[in-house]
Amino acid sequence: MSAETGSAGDNFSAQVDEAERKLKELMDAAAEAERRATAEIRALEQDLEKEREAKERAIATAEERLAEIEAQADTAEKRVEAAEKRAEEAAQAVADEQARAREGAAAWLREQLDPSRRGAESR
C-alpha cells in the first residue's frame, strides 16, 4: 500500500506541479496581454493628444485668418465708402460746373442779343 500511496502522492504532486506551471504560464500571458493593452492604450492616448493639438492649431490658424479677412473686409468697406463719397463730390462738382457753364452760355447769349436788340430798337 505504501507503494500505491507513494505513487498516488507522486502523481498528485506531479499534477500540482503541472497545474502550478500552467497557472504561471497563464499569469505570464495575462501580464503580457495587460502590458500590451496598456502600451496600446498609451499609444492611442498619444495619438489622440496629437490630433487634439493639430485640431487646436488648425482652429487657431483659421481664427487668425478669419481676423485678417475681417480686417481686410473692413478696410475694403472704408475704401468703398470713401470712393462713393468722392464720386458724389465729383458728381456735384460736375453738376456745379455744368450749371456755371449754362449760366455763362446764357450770359454770353444775352450779350449777343443785347446789341441786336439795340439795333432793332433804334430802327
C-alpha positions in Angstrom: 0.0 0.0 0.0 2.8 2.4 0.7 3.9 1.9 -2.9 0.4 2.9 -4.1 0.3 5.8 -1.7 3.8 6.9 -2.8 2.7 6.5 -6.4 -0.5 8.4 -5.8 1.3 11.1 -3.9 3.9 11.4 -6.7 1.1 11.6 -9.2 -0.8 14.2 -7.2 2.4 16.1 -6.7 3.1 16.0 -10.4 -0.5 17.2 -11.1 0.0 20.1 -8.7 3.3 20.9 -10.3 1.7 20.8 -13.7 -1.2 23.0 -12.5 1.2 25.5 -11.0 3.2 25.6 -14.2 0.1 26.2 -16.3 -1.1 28.8 -13.8 2.3 30.5 -14.0 2.1 30.4 -17.9 -1.4 31.8 -17.8 -0.4 34.6 -15.3 2.6 35.4 -17.5 0.4 35.5 -20.6 -2.2 37.7 -18.8 0.6 40.0 -17.6 2.0 40.3 -21.1 -1.5 40.9 -22.5 -2.0 43.6 -19.9 1.3 45.2 -20.8 0.4 45.2 -24.5 -3.0 46.6 -23.8 -1.6 49.3 -21.6 1.0 50.2 -24.3 -1.7 50.3 -26.9 -3.9 52.5 -24.7 -1.0 54.8 -24.2 -0.2 54.9 -27.9 -3.9 55.7 -28.6 -3.9 58.4 -26.0 -0.8 60.0 -27.5 -2.3 59.8 -31.0 -5.5 61.4 -29.6 -3.5 64.2 -27.9 -1.6 64.8 -31.2 -4.9 65.0 -33.1 -6.3 67.4 -30.5 -3.2 69.6 -30.7 -3.3 69.6 -34.5 -7.0 70.5 -34.4 -6.3 73.3 -31.9 -3.6 74.6 -34.2 -5.9 74.4 -37.2 -8.6 76.3 -35.3 -6.1 78.9 -34.2 -4.8 79.3 -37.7 -8.4 79.6 -39.1 -9.3 82.2 -36.4 -6.2 84.2 -37.3 -7.1 84.0 -41.0 -10.7 85.0 -40.3 -9.5 88.0 -38.3 -7.2 89.0 -41.2 -10.1 88.6 -43.7 -12.4 90.6 -41.4 -9.8 93.4 -41.2 -9.4 93.4 -45.0 -13.2 93.5 -45.4 -13.4 96.5 -43.0 -10.6 98.2 -44.9 -12.4 97.5 -48.2 -15.7 98.8 -46.9 -14.0 102.0 -45.8 -12.4 102.4 -49.2 -15.7 101.8 -50.9 -17.3 104.4 -48.7 -14.5 106.9 -49.4 -14.8 106.2 -53.2 -18.6 106.6 -53.1 -18.1 109.9 -51.3 -15.5 111.1 -53.8 -17.9 110.0 -56.6 -20.7 112.0 -55.1 -18.4 115.0 -54.7 -17.2 114.7 -58.3 -20.8 114.4 -59.5 -21.7 117.5 -57.6 -18.6 119.3 -59.0 -19.7 118.3 -62.5 -23.2 119.5 -61.8 -21.9 122.7 -60.4 -19.6 123.2 -63.4 -22.5 122.4 -65.8 -24.6 125.0 -64.0 -21.8 127.6 -64.3 -21.4 126.7 -68.0 -25.1 127.1 -68.6 -25.1 130.4 -66.8 -22.0 131.5 -68.8 -23.7 130.4 -72.0 -26.8 132.2 -71.1 -24.9 135.4 -70.2 -23.0 135.2 -73.5 -26.2 134.8 -75.4 -27.7 137.8 -73.6 -24.6 139.8 -74.5 -25.0 138.7 -78.1 -28.7 139.5 -78.1 -28.4 143.0 -76.4 -26.6 144.6 -79.4 -29.1 143.0 -81.7 -32.0 144.4 -79.7 -30.5 147.8 -79.5 -30.0 147.8 -83.2 -33.6 146.6 -83.7 -34.9 149.2 -81.3 -33.0 152.0 -83.0 -34.6 151.2 -86.4 
